[in-house]
Amino acid sequence: MRWIDWIMVSLMIVIGLSCLTMSATWMASPDSIFAYVKTLFKICFWISVPVITAAIFYVLMKTKRNQDD
């Protein structure tokens, strides 16, 4: 992928996360920026758990494949 593709993908992810966070915050308590930041942190944490798990699995599989050769 070219660098412009990575920028576009990153922007789409950031826009999606901010929309998800805003809608969750407005449902719970729309008066506080603290609630927005707290919800954003929770969403980012729960998104990072499977991403980190998949990355570790990928690195382990790639390392094992290189050792077998």
Backbone as a ProteinNet text record, in pm:
[ID]
protein_1_A
[PRIMARY]
MRWIDWIMVSLMIVIGLSCLTMSATWMASPDSIFAYVKTLFKICFWISVPVITAAIFYVLMKTKRNQDD
[TERTIARY]
84.6	0	89	43.1	115.7	84.4	162.4	144.5	10.6	-40.5	-170.8	-282.6	-267.3	-365.8	-366.6	-248.7	-239.1	-300.1	-278.8	-337.2	-489.7	-542.9	-688.3	-748.3	-684.6	-733.7	-729.2	-620.8	-608.1	-715.2	-741.1	-845.9	-983.4	-1011.6	-1140.6	-1156.3	-1050.2	-1056.1	-1078.5	-1006.7	-1022.5	-1163.2	-1214.4	-1350.2	-1453.1	-1436.2	-1528.1	-1525.9	-1405.8	-1395.5	-1456.9	-1435.8	-1493.6	-1646.1	-1700.5	-1847.3	-1904.6	-1837.4	-1881.2	-1877.6	-1771.3	-1757.3	-1860.5	-1884.1	-1982.8	-2122.7	-2160	-2294.7	-2309.7	-2205.5	-2212	-2217.5	-2144.7	-2143.8	-2277.3	-2334.3	-2461.6	-2574.8	-2565.6	-2667.5	-2655.9	-2533.9	-2512.3	-2524.5	-2433.2	-2435	-2373	-2454.8	-2403.3	-2339.5	-2341.5	-2296.5	-2149.1	-2079.6	-1944.4	-1841.9	-1732.1	-1620.9	-1546.9	-1553.9	-1490.4	-1554.1	-1684.1	-1752.8	-1708.2	-1686.1	-1638.6	-1500.4	-1409	-1272	-1271.7	-1353.7	-1361.7	-1414	-1516.9	-1571.9	-1472.2	-1402.5	-1300.6	-1190.1	-1146.7	-1043.4	-1091.3	-1214.3	-1267.8	-1275.3	-1323.2	-1334.8	-1197.5	-1101.8	-965.9	-901.8	-926	-870.7	-927.1	-1058.5	-1119.4	-1091.6	-1059.9	-1017.5	-873.4	-790.8	-648.6	-624.4	-710.5	-690	-686	-784.5	-773.6	-664.8	-637.1	-531	-395.5	-368.7	-241.4	-232.2	-341.4	-342.3	-312.8	-375.3	-350.7	-207.1	-152.5	-14.4	84.1	61	148.1	139.4	19.1	0.6	71.7	60.5	125.6	277.4	333.4	479.4	525.9	451.4	489.2	484.4	380.7	370.4	480.4	511.9	617.1	753.5	777.2	902.8	914.7	805.5	807.5	831.6	770.5	787.9	932.8	995.6	1135	1230.3	1197.1	1282.4	1272.2	1156.4	1138	1215.8	1240.6	1312.4	1456.2
-118.7	0	125	226.1	352.5	429	532.7	608.3	680.1	722.3	789.3	692.7	566.5	465.3	448.4	445.8	432.9	554	672.3	793	787.5	747.1	737.8	634.6	519.7	415.6	465.5	531.8	584.3	688.5	776.6	876.7	812.9	712.2	642.6	577.1	517.7	454.3	558.9	670.6	777	835.8	859.5	913.2	814.4	687.2	585.8	576.2	579.4	574	697.1	813.9	934	933.3	886	876.1	775.1	661.8	560.6	615	687.1	743.4	851.8	938.3	1045	989.3	890.3	835.1	765	695.7	630.1	732.7	841.7	945.5	1018.1	1050	1121.1	1037.2	906.1	819.9	818.6	817	803.2	937.6	1029.9	1160.5	1264.5	1339.6	1431.1	1558.8	1580.4	1708.1	1712.2	1601.8	1597.6	1555.5	1629.7	1588.7	1472	1462.7	1351.1	1218.9	1217.8	1095.8	1057.4	1156.9	1130.2	1065.6	1123.3	1070.8	931.2	912.1	781.2	674.9	707.9	614.1	587.4	691.3	674.1	580.7	596.7	509.5	364.6	343	206.5	142.7	217.9	164.8	132	223.4	198.6	79.2	64.3	-50	-180.5	-186.9	-312	-341.5	-239.5	-263.7	-312.9	-260.4	-297.4	-440.4	-494.8	-631.6	-734.6	-742.2	-841	-807.3	-678.5	-640.7	-686.4	-664.6	-707.9	-860	-927.1	-1073.7	-1126.6	-1068.8	-1111.9	-1082.7	-969.6	-935.4	-1032.5	-1068.1	-1165	-1300.2	-1343.7	-1470.7	-1469	-1358.6	-1346.1	-1354.4	-1283.8	-1285.8	-1425	-1491.7	-1627.2	-1724	-1715.1	-1803.9	-1775.8	-1649.5	-1613.9	-1660.4	-1647.3	-1692.8	-1844	-1914.7	-2060.7	-2105.9	-2039.5	-2075	-2052.2	-1944.5	-1917.2	-2017.8	-2068.1	-2167.3	-2302.5	-2334.4	-2462.6	-2468.9	-2355.2	-2353.4	-2375.1
0	0	0	-69.6	-70.7	57.1	84.3	208.2	211.5	98.4	96.3	135	99	138.7	290	349.8	495.5	565.8	510	569.2	561.9	448.3	432.3	528.1	540	631	774.9	812.8	949.2	978	882.4	901.4	916.8	838.1	849.1	986.2	1037.6	1169.5	1277.7	1271.2	1371.1	1365.3	1247.2	1233	1287.4	1258.2	1309.6	1461.1	1519.4	1665.6	1730.6	1671.9	1731.8	1721.6	1610.6	1598.5	1697.8	1711.7	1807.5	1949.7	1983	2117	2142.4	2044.8	2063.3	2083.7	2006	2022.1	2156.4	2201.1	2332	2444.4	2430.5	2533.9	2538.9	2424.7	2422.5	2478.4	2465.9	2525.6	2677.3	2728.6	2872.9	2944.4	2915.5	2982.5	2889.5	2819.9	2717.8	2771.2	2902.2	2957	2992.9	2982.1	3035.9	2931	2923.5	2837.6	2902.5	3034.9	3105.4	3063.4	3046.3	3002.1	2861.5	2775	2638.7	2642.2	2719.7	2727.7	2789.7	2891.4	2956.8	2859.4	2784.3	2686.2	2574.2	2528.3	2424.5	2472.5	2596.6	2652.1	2656.8	2700.3	2706.7	2568	2470.2	2334.5	2277.9	2294.6	2243.6	2313.5	2443	2515.1	2461.2	2444.9	2399.3	2252.1	2174.7	2036.8	2033.7	2123.3	2122.7	2169.9	2252.6	2303	2189.2	2100.7	1992.5	1890.8	1870.6	1776.2	1827.8	1955.4	2013.8	2014.4	2046.4	2044.6	1904.6	1804.1	1665.9	1623.9	1666.2	1631.1	1695.1	1820.6	1888	1819.1	1785.7	1715.6	1580.5	1508	1377.4	1390.9	1488.2	1507.8	1547.6	1635	1675.7	1558.2	1476.3	1360.5	1258.3	1237.4	1142.8	1193.6	1323.1	1382.3	1371.1	1398.7	1389.9	1246	1150.2	1009.7	965.3	1012.9	977.3	1040.9	1158.5	1224.2	1155	1098.3	1029.5	898.5	836.3	707.7	726.8
[MASK]
+++++++++++++++++++++++++++++++++++++++++++++++++++++++++++++++++++++

